């Protein structure tokens, strides 16, 4: 596999089953399978439907998917510019030493520059020290003073009704 070319390309609807399989692998790695409620139909609609919620790129070698990244644009009122937010970055376990993660991040950084984004951001689990070190080595800053707030399920429904 080392002599083959790593390719990063825009995902296609035909990639949805492989992307969803990798989403399941990521949920297992992150010990979050209890939160997983994804379906091929919804993922295909969200990535390729009439109003896509996100975009996806796939990393392949010899047409075999080894990883993916799902991302979308956010917006900074302070900078009055859009940004690129990375929702998921996943590389299959047996491909983690091949430079796939780095290639995906560099691809998205280039895309953010081409789209004139002010910043490129993502979240990382605090226990994933290997990922944190990897991101910092690439020049990312892990922001210690920001925490993610989330409202889901019944709490979201209750908030919407108040």
C-alpha positions as CSV (number, residue, x, y, z in Angstrom):
1,X,0.0,0.0,0.0
2,X,3.0,2.4,0.5
3,X,3.6,2.7,-3.2
4,X,0.1,3.8,-4.0
5,X,-1.1,7.3,-4.2
6,X,-3.1,8.9,-1.4
7,X,-6.1,10.8,-2.8
8,X,-8.4,13.3,-1.1
9,X,-11.6,13.9,-3.0
10,X,-15.1,15.3,-2.5
11,X,-17.4,12.5,-1.3
12,X,-20.1,11.2,-3.6
13,X,-23.5,9.8,-2.8
14,X,-22.1,6.3,-3.5
15,X,-19.6,6.8,-0.6
16,X,-22.4,7.1,2.0
17,X,-22.3,3.5,3.1
18,X,-18.5,3.6,3.7
19,X,-18.7,7.0,5.4
20,X,-21.4,5.7,7.7
21,X,-19.3,2.6,8.5
22,X,-16.4,4.9,9.5
23,X,-18.8,7.0,11.6
24,X,-19.7,3.9,13.5
25,X,-16.0,3.1,13.9
26,X,-15.4,6.6,15.2
27,X,-18.3,6.3,17.7
28,X,-16.7,3.1,19.0
29,X,-13.3,4.7,19.4
30,X,-14.8,7.7,21.2
31,X,-17.0,5.4,23.4
32,X,-20.0,7.3,22.1
33,X,-22.0,4.5,20.4
34,X,-24.9,5.2,22.7
35,X,-25.3,8.6,21.0
36,X,-25.2,7.2,17.5
37,X,-28.5,7.5,15.6
38,X,-27.2,8.0,12.0
39,X,-28.8,6.4,8.9
40,X,-27.6,6.2,5.3
41,X,-30.8,8.0,4.1
42,X,-30.4,10.9,6.4
43,X,-26.6,11.2,5.8
44,X,-27.1,11.2,2.1
45,X,-29.8,13.9,2.3
46,X,-27.6,16.0,4.6
47,X,-24.6,15.8,2.4
48,X,-26.2,15.6,-1.1
49,X,-29.8,16.7,-0.8
50,X,-31.3,19.9,-2.1
51,X,-30.0,21.9,1.0
52,X,-26.8,20.2,2.1
53,X,-26.0,20.8,5.8
54,X,-22.4,19.8,5.4
55,X,-19.7,18.7,3.0
56,X,-17.5,15.7,3.1
57,X,-14.1,14.6,1.7
58,X,-12.8,11.1,1.6
59,X,-9.2,9.9,1.7
60,X,-8.5,6.9,-0.4
61,X,-5.6,4.7,-1.5
62,X,-6.3,2.4,-4.5
63,X,-9.9,3.5,-4.3
64,X,-10.2,2.1,-0.7
65,X,-11.6,4.7,1.7
66,X,-9.2,5.1,4.7
67,X,-10.7,8.2,6.3
68,X,-13.1,11.1,5.9
69,X,-13.8,14.6,7.1
70,X,-17.2,16.3,7.4
71,X,-17.2,20.1,7.6
72,X,-19.4,23.1,7.2
73,X,-19.1,26.9,7.3
74,X,-19.7,28.9,10.4
75,X,-19.5,32.7,10.9
76,X,-17.6,35.1,13.0
77,X,-19.4,38.4,13.8
78,X,-16.1,39.7,15.3
79,X,-14.3,39.1,12.0
80,X,-17.3,39.5,9.8
81,X,-16.1,36.5,7.8
82,X,-17.0,32.9,7.5
83,X,-14.9,30.1,8.9
84,X,-14.6,26.4,8.2
85,X,-15.7,24.1,11.0
86,X,-14.5,20.5,11.0
87,X,-17.2,18.3,12.5
88,X,-15.6,14.9,12.1
89,X,-12.1,13.7,11.2
90,X,-11.6,10.0,11.2
91,X,-8.9,7.7,9.9
92,X,-9.2,3.9,10.1
93,X,-7.0,2.4,12.7
94,X,-4.8,0.5,10.2
95,X,-4.1,3.7,8.2
96,X,-3.1,6.0,11.0
97,X,0.6,5.9,10.3
98,X,0.2,6.7,6.6
99,X,-0.3,10.5,6.8
100,X,-4.0,10.4,6.1
101,X,-5.1,12.6,8.9
102,X,-2.4,15.2,8.1
103,X,-3.5,15.1,4.4
104,X,-7.1,15.6,5.3
105,X,-6.4,18.6,7.6
106,X,-4.0,20.2,5.0
107,X,-6.7,19.7,2.3
108,X,-9.3,21.5,4.5
109,X,-6.9,24.2,5.4
110,X,-6.2,24.9,1.7
111,X,-10.0,24.8,1.1
112,X,-10.5,27.3,3.9
113,X,-7.9,29.6,2.3
114,X,-9.4,29.3,-1.1
115,X,-12.9,30.1,0.3
116,X,-11.4,33.2,2.2
117,X,-12.3,31.8,5.6
118,X,-11.0,33.7,8.6
119,X,-10.3,30.5,10.6
120,X,-10.5,26.7,10.6
121,X,-11.7,25.2,13.8
122,X,-12.7,21.9,15.4
123,X,-13.2,20.2,18.8
124,X,-11.2,17.4,20.3
125,X,-12.0,15.2,23.3
126,X,-9.9,16.2,26.3
127,X,-8.8,12.6,26.9
128,X,-7.5,12.2,23.3
129,X,-3.9,13.4,24.1
130,X,-2.5,11.7,20.9
131,X,-4.9,13.8,18.8
132,X,-4.2,17.0,20.7
133,X,-0.4,16.5,20.3
134,X,-0.9,15.8,16.6
135,X,-3.0,19.0,16.1
136,X,-0.6,21.1,18.0
137,X,2.3,19.8,16.0
138,X,0.5,21.0,12.9
139,X,0.1,24.5,14.4
140,X,-3.3,24.3,16.0
141,X,-4.0,26.0,19.3
142,X,-6.2,24.1,21.8
143,X,-8.2,26.9,23.4
144,X,-8.4,26.4,27.2
145,X,-10.9,29.1,27.9
146,X,-13.8,27.9,25.7
147,X,-16.2,25.1,26.5
148,X,-18.8,23.6,24.2
149,X,-22.4,24.1,25.2
150,X,-25.0,21.6,23.9
151,X,-28.7,21.2,24.2
152,X,-30.3,18.0,22.8
153,X,-33.3,15.7,23.1
154,X,-35.9,16.6,25.8
155,X,-33.8,19.6,27.0
156,X,-33.9,21.0,23.5
157,X,-37.6,20.5,23.3
158,X,-38.2,22.1,26.7
159,X,-36.0,25.1,25.7
160,X,-37.9,25.6,22.5
161,X,-41.2,25.7,24.4
162,X,-40.2,28.2,27.0
